[in-house]
Amino acid sequence: MNLNPKRLIKLLEQNGFKFKRAKGSHQLFYNKTTNKTIVVLVHGGKDLKKGTFFSILKQAGIDKNKLS
């Protein structure tokens, strides 16, 4: 399974999240409809840990079972 932060960001953007700002390795995405702000850790080319990846999806309200 691809646990790349770039893939996570793409999933967030497909679900209505827009880039808000960044500070260091943390990027914030905001969804105007749900009024949620999600933080994504981007550490170079490293993949996220499985638990972190799915936790961010859960916070965003994205069902992990619907991932392709």
C-alpha positions, 0 to 999 in steps of 0.5 A: 500500500502506498503511504506517501504523503503526496497520495494523502494530499491528493485524496484530501484535495479530491474530497474538498480540502484546500491548501491553507499554509505550511510551517516546516514539514507540516502542511495544513489543509482546510475544508470550507464545507465541513469546517475541518483543518487537517495537518499532513506531515511531509518529511522529504521522501519518507512514507507515513506510518500506517497508523498516522496515514489512516488517522489523518483519513479518519480525521478528514472523514474519508472512509479508508475502505473506499480507497483504490 
